[in-house]
């Protein structure tokens, strides 16, 4: 253990990380992500549709939240937090207590009936309604969002995180004094969604869709191609657009039919909810007739997106997760030589020591030096670590670091300084 | 608006922030924090025991999470995420399905019975039990925590965020191969708790307490003095220790009785849960008799702590929130001169322009220049902004910034450079 004696608290040790050997492995799942995420100890299980995320999974979600918050704040979104529990009379005001009956988990306490909210149009509109008389014009367009766990009584839960009863969702709601402004913000949020999926290296199709129980005049789904998806998308070989089978977007005839996963959904809701809750443009500086505000809502399921990204990016048949690089659990792993190997005895010590001194939350050292480099490298690949630094024969001889760019299947032999530069360049793109 | 024309996206504008005039103000609440938090638009309401947090409240919670995560990680905690919904058979294994019947929100779907979890001893022990055979020795002591919303069917919800049906809680669980190790970690986590409260500028008393339905051999509450608290603490004038009335900690006789709020609670649980779920020290490198693991659990309610801090730090009768400085919604507010005032016309422009160019998420500019400086300053004080930078007559004349240290009721006249230095010094302590 000579190599790891200088490890600072800041660098995390693989031997201390809670990465238990998986249990409850799904049998013959059609979903690639479900088994990959469980085998790499990202997710413990999604038994009965309720996800249990292990520490690596929480790291992924934390980064995904950051990517999404950045774009929501950039379009003027302000984050708040509404309760998961909603009262019956609120859900009756929009008639969804009945309309969504089968999807709602309902229960009572001593006096009242409640449900667990799968979405928050009612709660946010009620909130805005209660204060709209004092909201100044300068507050419009008003964009409010939250990232919270939602609940749906989903009998068809399946494919691990792709369809669950409990799921983490970002839901943004926008309120407007005019249809025109609502349209404009709708486009801006759709653009923000495209930037999010682009940052996550996911090709996606924006397609007009059905509004279902949500209501409203206009809505788009964002779809990512995957055989495990539950939607069918037609992609046009001529203009490249995608569409749902019943909603063609172009006149061309040559189209490819593929399965796709819904990654996000935007709705222009009109006054469906603002009318029900009497949310009007009521600020005292408005003297005209007071009309219901125009509303939009925009959702991304984070737990689903995390699994969908793995589903889409990981080649079929591969047992190594391929992440969007912005949300990998760790960016860099350092593998010191095996205990008793010639590489341990000869050199490296100083370079390795310097690497391990770096105060970096994105690196870990696989200090299980009783295992071969090869075994530990495979382990890193399984969980999708994009950069692995190790010290094989050649690197040791030349006093260099062996820097493995896992996703591009490329190895470089670099000095300590060039290794840092390599990683800095990588970070400037993906962190 | 000449002064605010150069505002970059990075600096947030008061006129755009969602700070609605409060509604649902509590009538004759004994709780100081409840009305203060609602009046400053930190919390929208806690109607029926379900908190609705406005954007400023989410900012406070985000910072509070950061303080707590730092200390949990420092003692070796790893963050995971368990579902809020728990199945009946799991809760029956510990007998708490019945024991906690009155506190649990219970419901059914098509096949099963569930509850909303107020705490996760069952879920975490079941998880550890399912993998303990493959957990290596190097993983112990195993410390796992989460920061998630919890649910309790609380008929006596009251005092705003202090006692709610839905609350955000950090719950840490520790698993040990020996009683001795459990004791040691118990002390370390208690110390981490004291550091957390110290960072939050809260004087607290660590007192032995009753274990209630949690079980276990040893436990301590962390109490903060406040008339709205539901515990009674005796503080000893001689040795300074605190104790609950039925659990004296010293032999001295001169004691002061005060009301106190529970800020945190630590339990050494022994094998109460690990026995029920068969969580044993089962790694293959252990050959001795396999015993149930020894367990500890440690909770801090974040929504309660946020309100308790306001309750404790804000002087009675004051209408200005006093926050722990690490968790204020914004650290700095900039107030440009009133429109049409001599201060607007004369100078300041360049200094103000430079301040507004600073890319800082912790500052906002109160751009409502139709209002007087005095009015806007009062508004900042109400929400507890610790540093306000403005430009009165004297500052304008001398081409300086007027830097108001709100919490210390002190004003300094500083050059642009010294203003930045002042804030940097402040940050080095509190950010």
Interface residues (C-beta under 8 A of the other chain):
Chain A: X9 X15 X16 X17 X18 X20 X21 X23 X24 X44 X48 X50 X51 X52 X53 X54 X55 X57 X58 X61 X74 X76 X78 X79 X80 X81 X82 X83 X84 X85 X87 X105 X106 X107 X109 X110 X112 X114 X116 X123 X127 X130 X131 X134 X135 X136 X138 X139 X142 X144 X146 X148 X149 X151 X153 X155 X165 X166
Chain B: X9 X15 X16 X17 X18 X20 X21 X23 X24 X44 X48 X50 X51 X52 X53 X54 X55 X57 X58 X61 X74 X76 X78 X79 X80 X81 X82 X83 X84 X85 X87 X105 X106 X107 X109 X110 X112 X114 X116 X123 X127 X130 X131 X134 X135 X136 X138 X139 X142 X144 X146 X148 X149 X151 X153 X155 X165 X166
